[in-house]
């Protein structure tokens, strides 16, 4: 009898698809039948589901998580002369949008336990920019990294004090909650990504913007469709082509009924990892009142050499891993100049972000991991320690 073990998937979309393939096929067939491939009824339906799930008053479907960030900032008129504060330890999309709009990203260090914005460092950099007077502090983009909500009450308070726009980049965090409130209702707006590997993902690119502000929602709908007004050929402002297509909306509609159960399963998987690895390596810590969506499960190794040994052992055992992220944004060539210009007197160092990039290692995480598979992953990790 064969004793070959089933390969472990880092993200397993096929297991989910097997449960709802009939619903997905039927949803796509409906789009093919009615032919409204752009802004079809499925888009309005998923917007309603997203608002209901998150508790936000308005949801606006868009073409990607990056476009969600861009549209939200375009609506605020953010551009040249503006400083946008964001973590140095995150994905490139968070930083590239301010640059595309002509603004300057100011990189902020992160908390060593949560990996989210360090509020003391954020306040320090806002004060430095204000004191220099070259740039206007206009916005803070908080990232709910790996699915853990950032400290939104503190971010909101700082933004209110300085008159800044608070934007939640919840690309990895949809389904997470803070003190019983789901992400989507913090800050002035929330940007979602439906990239296939997210907690709610489609089969292509897709995204959404959540807000409680009716005027902002109306503006987002205009900006995603070339700045149009009440009719297609009434152009009120410069916009973009940032619409969510009907087929992707149909896929999301088929997946929504699974989301609550999948979030519970992710929490169970995280619990298994903690039981197996806690005390042996630095495992993710969830502060009181925070409910992580567990979009990505990331451990910390003592140093880069230790991480390399663990990755090699995992590979030898047939267990996948990934590094999110190998470089802090201020070390990326695309952002080096912006980092140098953000605080003219010389930006303070970002030691935590730099250290995390040398030590972080992400393990398989999805709702369909079994306890035995988690044990195999943990054993591979521990074998190299």
ABEGO torsion letter per residue (X at the ends): XBABBBBBBABBAAAAAAAAAAAAAAAAAAAAAAGBABGBAAAAAAAAAAAAAAGBABBBBBABAAAAAAAAAAAAGBBBGBBBBBBABBBAAAAAAAAAAGBBBBBBBBBAAAGBBBAAAAAAAAAAAAAAGABBBABBBBBBBGGBBBBAAAAAAAAAAAGBBBBBBAAAABGBBBGGBBBGABEABBBBBABAABABBBAEBBBBBBBABAAAAAAAAAAABGGBBABAABBABBBBBABBBAAAAAAAAAAAAAAAAAAAAAAAAAAAAAAAABGABBBBBBBBGBBBAGABBBBBBABAAAAAAAAAAAAAAGBBBBBOBABBAAABAAAAAAAAAABAAEBBBBAAAAAAAAABBBBBBBAABBAAAAAAAAAAAAAAX
